[in-house]
C-alpha cells in the first residue's frame, strides 16, 4: 500500500461538529415516539436484569474507539465502556459487531439490547431509539482528501469524487452542504472508504478528526 502521507492532507474547510451519543437503548416496540422509546428502554433494562445477559453493539472498524487486536478480538475505548456497563448491570456481555447503517435496525429488532458507539444525535433518530441523557463527547468530522483537491468552501467540491460511509458520522450535514455535482460513492464502513481513498477510487472522504490525524501520520 502506498504511503498515505503522499496522498492525503487534512482539508480545514469542512469541519463539522456532531454531538455523539454513547448508549442507545433498544426500542423493541418499534414505535416512533419519544414516550414509547423511553418505555421500551425500561423494558430492555428489566430484561437484562432478569436474564443477567446483555447484547451490546459495537463498531470494530473505528480505531481508537473500536478495533480488533492482534488476536482478532474487539478492543478499544468503547469496548471497555461496554464491558464496564455489563459489569455494573451484573450481566454476561455478548459484543455484537455492527456497521454504521445497521446500528438502529439492530436496536429496533432486538438483535442488540444497547449500543456503545459513536453516533450522531439527530432529532429523527431520537424518534427511533433512546439516547443517553447527555452525549459523552463532541466529535469533529473533517473531510480528508488528496493534496490535489484544493477546497476552501463546499462549492469547491463540485465534480470531486466523495467517499461516504452509509449512516456515518456527519453524513446528514455533508449531504446537505456538498454540491449535487459532487460524485458520491457509499461504503459499508470506515476501513472500506479509507482504502478507496488510498487506491484512488475516491478523491475525498469524511472522517473522525482523531482518525484523520492517525491516517496522515
Protein Blocks (a to p, Z undefined) as FASTA:
>chain_A
ZZfklmgccdfklgccddddfbdcddfkopacfklmmmmmmmmmmmmmmnopacddddfk
bcfkbccdfkopaedjklmmmmmmmmmnopacddddddfklmmmmmmnopambdcddddd
dfklmmmmccdfbdcbdcdddddddfklccfbfklmgoiacdddehiahklmmmmmpcfk
lccdddfbfklmmmmmmnopambdcddfklmmmmmZZ
